[in-house]
């Protein structure tokens, strides 16, 4: 079952750009290998951290195809296929080959604020059409609407092709309700780096991470120790990254993690507007913190 391979740390890959805002595929290759060499369980292409909303449909296909070819089957690949138009998402899924893709991460419809019934119908349509298992993605801070625990549990129980949820509401009560009542094999994945340790203690199965992309060895070990119940060791590793994790998100994602990757010599930190580089003050704090981690 694919669920066993997606337990632990996945990373939401950035999309590196050059100074002309063109995709830097060489940089993307370095990011992918940095993550795999650092021990991540899987990679996620075309997520929020990958600036998917700033890529054309043609660029998305190029990025995903490159990611598949660079990973070479070493770890599972999860691909982002989501949006606020069910019809368009279905068209995108129909057109893609899915060779080398193990699962689909699909964000809850954003901006148009559907009802819970609308969210359920949206995901059931995608699950029925998709040739790969679906991981739901709840991130109300970006979508403008929250998938309630009851909605997630209904989808988990009523659709065999929906195998998990990336839960990024930050609502511990909601997370606990899902963890308590979900089917045994349904993956519950944290979408918040700094509370992952606590959420695993409540019963989550891992994380799709941002900080784990820059510091995969430390972060993946923290997650593994948490999943084993070794919380003293996990807590030590968590606090080692706690400050830098806060910095990565202080002025928006992925500006922070891209700058960290630049400091580490992996790729440049260019963004596409309207995303904007982090401040010089934050850069100085991050350089100091990264230097202390080395």
N, C-alpha and C positions, 0 to 999 in steps of 0.2 A: 504493500500500500504506500502511496506517495506521502501519506501523512507522517509516517515514521521518518522520512527523509527531510521533512520540513519542520522537525522539532529541534529547537535550538535557535541559532542566530542566522537570520537572513539580513542582507544589507540592501538598502534602496540606493542603487547606483546613481551617481551624478552623471550628467552629460557634459564633459569638458568642451570648452570652446577656445578658439584662438583669439587674438586681438581684433580680428575682423568679424567676430561673432559666428564663425564657421565651426562646425563640429570637428573636434580634434580626436580623430579615431585612435591615433597613437596614444594619446593621453588616456582615452577610455580603456585601451588594452592594459595600460599600466595600472589603472585603478582596479580592474578586474583581477589581475594577477596578484596585486597587493592584498586584496580581500581573500582570495583563495589560498594564497601562501600563508595568510594569517589565521586560517582555520575556520572560516565561516561555513555554515552548512549549505547555504544557497544564496543566490543573488536575485534581485528584483530589478527588472528593466522597465523603464517608462513609468516610473512612479512620480509622485510630487517632487521628490528630491532630484529627479532626473529632468526637471523643468519640462515635463511632457506637454504642458499647455503652451509652451513657447516653441514647440516643434511643429513643422508641417506634417501632414500625413506621410509624405514621401520620406521625410527625415526620420520619423518614428520607425518606419520599416527598415531604414538603413541602420539605425541604432540597434534595433532588436536583432536583425540579421547578423550584424557585426558581433554583438554580445554572444549570440549562440555559437558563432564560429570560433570566437576567442576562448570561450569556456571549454569547448571540446568535450562536453560530457563529464567534466571533472566534478561538478556539483549541479544540482537541479537549477533550472532557470524558470523564474516566475515572471510573467509578462503582464504589464498593465493594459487592460482594455476596459475602459469605463467612460462615463460621460453623462450629460443630462438629457440626452436624447436616446431612448431605448432603440429606436429605429436605426440611428447611425451606429451605435455600438454593435448591433447585430450585423450590419453591413460590413463593418471593419473585421469582425470575427469571421464572417463568411469568406472574405478575400484573402485571409492569411493562411499560410501552409501549416504552421504550428509544429514543424519538424524541429526537434530540439527544445521545445517548450514543455515543461512539466505541469504547470498550473497557471491559472489566470487570476490576477488580483484586480478586482473591479470596485472602484470607488462608488459609494452611494451617490445618486444623482444630486448635483449641486445647483445652486442659484434659484431654480424654480420651486424649491420646497414642496415636494410631493407629500401626500399623506403616507401614513404607514402602510396602508393597503396599496398605494401606488408604488412604494418601494418594494413591497413583496411581489407585485406583478412584474415589475421591472426585472428583478433578479430571477424570477422563475422563467421569464422569457429568455434571458441570457443563458441560464443553466440548461434549458432545453436545447439551445442551438449550439452551445460550445462543445468543441471536441476534446476539451481538457477540463479538469476539475476547477471549480470556482472558489476563490477565497473572497469573502465579503470584506469591505473596508469602510469602517465608520469613522469619520473625522469631522465632527460637527463644526469645529473651529474654522474649517475651510468650506464646507458644503452649505452651511447655513441651516442644516436640519440634522436631527439626531435619530439614529436607528435605535428604537427602544429594545430592551432585553427581550421582550415578548416577540418582537419582530424577528430578531436574530434566531431565537429558539424555534420559532415556527418554520423559518426557512431551513434551519438545520435538520428539523424532523421531517419536513415535507418534500425535500429535494435531495435525491441521492448524489447529484453532481455538485452540490455545495458542501465543501469539506472543511471549511474553516472561516474564521473571522479575524481580521486585523482590527483591533478595537483601540481607537485613539481618542476616546471621549474624555479620558482623564477622570471619569466617574467611577470611583472604587465600588460603590454600591451596585451600579449597573454591571460592572465587570464580575462581581461576585455572584450576581444572579445568573449570569450566563454560565460561569464556571460550575455553579452548583447543579444546574438543571440540563446542561448540554448533553447530547449523546456522547458515549464513551470515546469514539474515534474522531469527534469533531475538534479541530484544532482551534484553540483560542490564543491569539498572538498579540502581544503588546505592540502598540504603535508609539509608545512614549519611552525613550531611553532611560530617563532618570527615575522612573517608577517601576522599571521592569523587574527588579529584584523583588519588590513587594508584591507585584502582580503574580509572579511565579509562585510565591508563597501562598497566594490565594488559589492557585490551580491553573495558571496559564502555562502554555507549552513552549514559550520562547518569545522572540521579538523580531520585528523587521526594523532594523536599526539605521540610524544616521551616524552616530559616533563610532559604531563598530566598523564603519568604512574607513575611517582614518586610523583607528587603533584596534584592529581586529584581534590581535593576540590577547590583549588584556580583556577586551569586552567579551569575546567568545568564551574565555575561561570563566569569567564572572557568571555568564549564563549557564554554563555547564555545571559549575559548582552549585548554583541555585537549584537547578533541576535535580541534582543528586541530594538536595537537602543539606548541603554543607554551607550553611548560611554565614558562619563566622568567616570562612575564607571568601565567600562571595561578597560579603559586606566590605571586606578589606579592599577588594578589587573595585567594587562600586565607588567607594570614596576616593580611590586613586584617580578616577575619571570624572568625579562629580562636578568639580569646578569647570573643567574644560567643556563638559557637556552643556552646562549652563551658557557658556560663552558661545558655543556653536549656534545656539538659538536666540541669542540676545538681540540680534538685529536681522532676524529672519533666516529661513532655510531656503536654499542651500548655500547662501553667501558665506556662512561661518565654516561649514565643512569644506567647501571649496578652498577657502583660504588655508585651512589646516592642511589639506592635501598639497597645496602649493609650498607651504613651509617644509613639508616632508619630502619635497622634490618629486612628487608623483604626477601632478598636472597643474596647469595654470588655473587661476581663480576667476576667469572672466565669466560674466553673467549676461543674459539677454534682458534688455528693458522689457517691462518696467522694473524688474529686479535690479537692485543697485548694490555696489560693493559695500562691504562693512567699513566702519569708520577707522581712521588711523589709530585712534585711542584703543579701540577693541583689538585691532591687529597687534598692537604692542603688548597688550595683556595676553593674547593668544600665543605670541612668539615666546614669551616668558614661560607660560604654562607648558607649552609643548617641549621647550628646552629642558624643563624639570622632569618631564616624563621619560626622556631619552636616557 
